[in-house]
């Protein structure tokens, strides 16, 4: 029996895949649980249209992420921090501070999308990576300065 998967299932396939399974598995598990629908002509056409629309939306999201990366460009942020006598800062610079500094410059970036190569615990120039989309990543430079 052929079914179209409505979500990813380990060992069977991914969402919108048309797979052959035993009739009992489809009737007793996949279809009642809402994991699959029967692969008749009308359902196949509906899934093809959904894939076409999803591809258009995904491209728009990727393009928006690329536009944001281009607009951020080579912006260099200054992050103020309390500094001890030896040049070490108290605590560490966090992704929240980077996100807030970007917000002040007019760029809305979620702090969960920002990552550091190493911990930032001294004064100096560092870089952070912003993961805007699975295909779009942007590196931003920032200076840690004495507050």
Residue frames relative to the residue before (quaternion, step in Angstrom):
aa qw qx qy qz dx dy dz
X 1.0000 0.0000 0.0000 0.0000 0.00 0.00 0.00
X 0.2945 -0.7539 0.5642 0.1633 3.56 -0.97 0.87
X 0.0035 -0.7836 0.6211 -0.0160 3.53 -1.01 0.93
X 0.3295 -0.6964 0.5958 0.2271 3.56 -1.29 0.40
X 0.3695 -0.7537 0.5045 0.2022 3.57 -0.68 1.12
X 0.3183 -0.7555 0.5479 0.1665 3.55 -0.99 0.91
X 0.7825 0.0575 -0.0661 0.6165 3.58 1.31 -0.19
X 0.6538 -0.5144 0.3755 0.4086 3.58 -1.28 0.30
X 0.0273 -0.7722 0.6347 -0.0011 3.55 -1.01 0.90
X 0.4648 -0.7011 0.4678 0.2713 3.57 -0.69 1.13
X 0.8300 0.2170 -0.1795 0.4814 3.55 -0.95 0.92
X 0.7250 0.4077 -0.2469 0.4972 3.59 1.23 -0.17
X 0.6906 -0.4357 0.2998 0.4934 3.58 0.82 -0.94
X 0.5469 -0.6127 0.4729 0.3191 3.50 -1.38 -0.08
X 0.7143 -0.4347 0.3241 0.4425 3.55 -1.31 0.26
X 0.8356 0.1752 -0.1969 0.4819 3.56 -1.09 0.94
X 0.4626 0.6424 -0.4729 0.3869 3.63 1.19 0.31
X 0.2989 -0.7110 0.6068 0.1923 3.54 -1.18 0.70
X 0.0396 0.8275 -0.5539 0.0830 3.60 -0.44 1.21
X 0.3824 -0.6881 0.5649 0.2472 3.54 -1.26 0.51
X 0.0371 0.7789 -0.6231 0.0609 3.54 -0.88 1.03
X 0.6168 -0.5157 0.4162 0.4246 3.54 -1.26 0.19
X 0.6177 -0.6020 0.3693 0.3460 3.54 -1.05 0.85
X 0.6578 0.5184 -0.3166 0.4454 3.60 0.92 -0.82
X 0.6333 0.5301 -0.3205 0.4640 3.59 1.01 -0.81
X 0.6703 0.4878 -0.2929 0.4764 3.57 0.99 -0.86
X 0.7249 0.4605 -0.2534 0.4453 3.61 0.76 -1.07
X 0.7756 0.3935 -0.1899 0.4556 3.57 0.93 -0.90
X 0.8004 0.2660 -0.1435 0.5176 3.59 1.10 -0.48
X 0.7539 0.4333 -0.2562 0.4222 3.60 0.45 -1.19
X 0.7249 0.4382 -0.2569 0.4652 3.59 0.74 -1.02
X 0.6882 0.4663 -0.3200 0.4544 3.69 0.76 -0.82
X 0.6778 0.4819 -0.2923 0.4721 3.61 1.04 -0.67
X 0.4820 -0.6870 0.4187 0.3470 3.58 1.26 -0.22
X 0.4500 0.7005 -0.4431 0.3322 3.58 1.23 0.38
X 0.8106 0.1078 -0.0269 0.5750 3.61 1.16 -0.46
X 0.1901 -0.7228 0.6438 0.1641 3.51 -1.42 0.24
X 0.6101 -0.5547 0.4131 0.3866 3.55 -1.23 0.48
X 0.3828 -0.7478 0.5035 0.2017 3.60 -0.95 0.92
X 0.1652 0.7597 -0.6088 0.1580 3.57 0.23 1.27
X 0.7433 -0.4360 0.2566 0.4376 3.60 -1.26 0.22
X 0.6802 0.4907 -0.3100 0.4478 3.60 0.84 -0.89
X 0.6590 0.4925 -0.3160 0.4726 3.61 0.97 -0.76
X 0.6236 0.5349 -0.3425 0.4558 3.60 1.04 -0.71
X 0.6554 0.5014 -0.3111 0.4714 3.60 0.98 -0.86
X 0.6396 0.5305 -0.3189 0.4558 3.56 1.01 -0.83
X 0.6650 0.4940 -0.3005 0.4727 3.60 0.94 -0.85
X 0.6276 0.5287 -0.3418 0.4580 3.62 0.97 -0.77
X 0.6560 0.4973 -0.3101 0.4756 3.59 0.98 -0.83
X 0.6401 0.5219 -0.3240 0.4614 3.60 0.98 -0.80
X 0.6397 0.5169 -0.3212 0.4695 3.60 0.99 -0.82
X 0.6442 0.5277 -0.3182 0.4530 3.59 0.97 -0.87
X 0.6838 0.4755 -0.2807 0.4770 3.58 0.92 -0.91
X 0.6499 0.5163 -0.3206 0.4563 3.60 0.97 -0.81
X 0.6248 0.5323 -0.3399 0.4590 3.59 1.04 -0.72
X 0.6395 0.5162 -0.3221 0.4699 3.59 1.02 -0.79
X 0.6631 0.4967 -0.3014 0.4720 3.61 0.93 -0.89
X 0.6524 0.5187 -0.3162 0.4532 3.60 0.94 -0.88
X 0.6454 0.5078 -0.3204 0.4721 3.60 1.00 -0.76
X 0.6314 0.5252 -0.3292 0.4660 3.60 1.02 -0.75
X 0.6506 0.5064 -0.3116 0.4725 3.60 0.94 -0.87
X 0.6548 0.5051 -0.3119 0.4678 3.60 0.95 -0.86
X 0.6580 0.5085 -0.3073 0.4626 3.58 0.97 -0.83
X 0.6256 0.5255 -0.3341 0.4700 3.60 1.04 -0.74
X 0.6480 0.5073 -0.3126 0.4744 3.58 1.00 -0.82
X 0.6479 0.5064 -0.3172 0.4724 3.61 0.99 -0.79
X 0.6373 0.5238 -0.3251 0.4624 3.60 1.00 -0.78
X 0.6431 0.5097 -0.3198 0.4737 3.59 1.01 -0.80
X 0.6425 0.5130 -0.3201 0.4708 3.60 0.97 -0.84
X 0.6602 0.5007 -0.3083 0.4673 3.60 0.96 -0.82
X 0.6742 0.4905 -0.3054 0.4600 3.59 0.97 -0.79
X 0.6159 0.5121 -0.3524 0.4841 3.61 1.09 -0.62
X 0.0358 -0.8691 0.4921 0.0350 3.56 1.05 -0.82
X 0.7912 -0.3048 0.2445 0.4705 3.55 -0.87 -1.00
X 0.1948 0.7978 -0.5447 0.1698 3.59 1.08 0.66
X 0.1503 -0.7634 0.6229 0.0814 3.57 -0.99 0.90
X 0.2429 -0.7949 0.5455 0.1074 3.56 -0.70 1.12
X 0.2409 -0.7190 0.6259 0.1824 3.56 -1.24 0.51
X 0.1106 -0.7954 0.5955 0.0207 3.56 -0.67 1.16
X 0.2448 -0.7828 0.5510 0.1540 3.63 -0.46 1.12
X 0.0451 0.7902 -0.6089 0.0517 3.58 -1.07 0.79
X 0.5036 -0.6178 0.5015 0.3366 3.57 -1.17 0.57
X 0.1415 -0.8199 0.5544 0.0183 3.54 -0.81 1.07
X 0.3773 -0.7031 0.5580 0.2280 3.55 -1.11 0.78
X 0.7279 -0.4465 0.2981 0.4265 3.57 -1.29 0.05
X 0.6919 0.4915 -0.2831 0.4467 3.58 1.06 -0.65
X 0.5993 -0.5774 0.3643 0.4180 3.62 1.24 -0.02
X 0.5544 0.5770 -0.4057 0.4417 3.59 1.26 0.01
X 0.3751 -0.7105 0.5428 0.2447 3.54 -1.07 0.68
X 0.5032 -0.6161 0.5051 0.3348 3.54 -1.24 0.47
X 0.7851 0.1606 -0.1638 0.5753 3.57 -0.53 1.16
X 0.4317 -0.6563 0.5312 0.3175 3.55 -1.07 -0.80
X 0.5353 -0.5810 0.4908 0.3674 3.55 -1.25 0.39
X 0.1937 -0.8039 0.5569 0.0783 3.57 -0.88 0.98
X 0.6522 -0.5072 0.3899 0.4066 3.53 -1.29 0.25
X 0.5798 0.5804 -0.3716 0.4346 3.60 1.15 -0.55
X 0.6484 0.5082 -0.3220 0.4666 3.59 0.98 -0.78
X 0.6379 0.5117 -0.3220 0.4771 3.59 1.01 -0.78
X 0.6496 0.5210 -0.3073 0.4606 3.58 0.96 -0.91
X 0.6652 0.4953 -0.3037 0.4690 3.60 0.95 -0.85
X 0.6439 0.5119 -0.3239 0.4674 3.60 1.00 -0.79
X 0.6387 0.5023 -0.3252 0.4837 3.61 1.04 -0.72
X 0.6283 0.5400 -0.3326 0.4505 3.59 1.04 -0.78
X 0.6314 0.5297 -0.3272 0.4623 3.58 1.06 -0.76
X 0.6821 0.4642 -0.2777 0.4921 3.60 1.13 -0.65
X 0.6018 -0.6007 0.3410 0.4009 3.60 1.30 -0.09
X 0.6048 0.5324 -0.3656 0.4660 3.61 1.22 0.32
X 0.2455 -0.7771 0.5678 0.1160 3.56 -0.76 1.08
X 0.1528 0.7761 -0.5907 0.1593 3.59 -0.36 1.29
X 0.4247 -0.7015 0.5153 0.2489 3.57 -0.82 1.01
X 0.5255 -0.6688 0.4282 0.3052 3.59 -0.92 0.90
X 0.6010 0.5771 -0.3561 0.4229 3.60 1.16 -0.49
X 0.6609 0.5055 -0.3012 0.4658 3.57 1.24 -0.36
X 0.6287 0.5216 -0.3255 0.4761 3.58 1.32 -0.06
X 0.0316 0.7931 -0.6076 0.0283 3.58 -1.00 0.82
X 0.3453 -0.7234 0.5661 0.1925 3.54 -1.25 0.58
X 0.5133 -0.6147 0.4961 0.3355 3.56 -1.23 0.48
X 0.7771 -0.0288 0.0417 0.6273 3.57 1.10 -0.79
X 0.6458 -0.5136 0.3778 0.4200 3.57 -1.25 0.28
X 0.2882 -0.7522 0.5723 0.1537 3.55 -1.05 0.81
X 0.1488 0.8197 -0.5312 0.1541 3.57 -0.22 1.31
X 0.7090 0.3708 -0.2631 0.5391 3.59 1.24 0.24
X 0.5827 -0.5357 0.4591 0.4033 3.54 -1.34 0.16
X 0.4674 0.6742 -0.4934 0.2890 3.57 -1.07 0.68
X 0.5902 -0.5522 0.4535 0.3756 3.52 -1.35 -0.28
X 0.0117 -0.8023 0.5944 -0.0538 3.56 -0.86 1.04
X 0.2910 -0.7316 0.5846 0.1957 3.55 -1.35 0.11
X 0.1171 -0.7591 0.6369 0.0667 3.52 -1.21 0.68
X 0.3256 -0.7332 0.5642 0.1951 3.56 -1.16 0.60
X 0.1818 -0.7604 0.6166 0.0922 3.55 -0.93 0.97
X 0.1952 -0.7811 0.5878 0.0798 3.57 -0.68 1.16
X 0.1109 -0.8512 0.5125 0.0218 3.57 0.10 1.33
X 0.7696 -0.0247 0.0661 0.6346 3.58 1.16 -0.67
X 0.6463 -0.5298 0.3501 0.4232 3.60 -1.13 0.36
X 0.7404 0.3609 -0.2197 0.5227 3.60 1.19 -0.43
X 0.7308 0.3851 -0.2111 0.5226 3.61 1.26 -0.25
X 0.0982 0.7609 -0.6327 0.1051 3.54 -0.66 1.21
X 0.1129 -0.7993 0.5898 0.0236 3.53 -1.04 0.82
X 0.2668 -0.7560 0.5743 0.1657 3.57 -0.96 0.84
X 0.0949 -0.7938 0.6003 0.0236 3.54 -0.89 0.98
X 0.3097 -0.7539 0.5553 0.1651 3.53 -1.00 0.87
X 0.0160 0.7954 -0.6058 0.0112 3.55 -1.12 0.71
X 0.3076 -0.7324 0.5845 0.1656 3.50 -1.22 0.69
X 0.2535 -0.7250 0.6187 0.1654 3.55 -0.98 0.89
X 0.0370 -0.8184 0.5724 -0.0355 3.57 -0.60 1.19
X 0.5925 -0.5739 0.4369 0.3588 3.54 -1.26 0.46
X 0.3548 -0.7537 0.5185 0.1930 3.57 -0.86 0.97
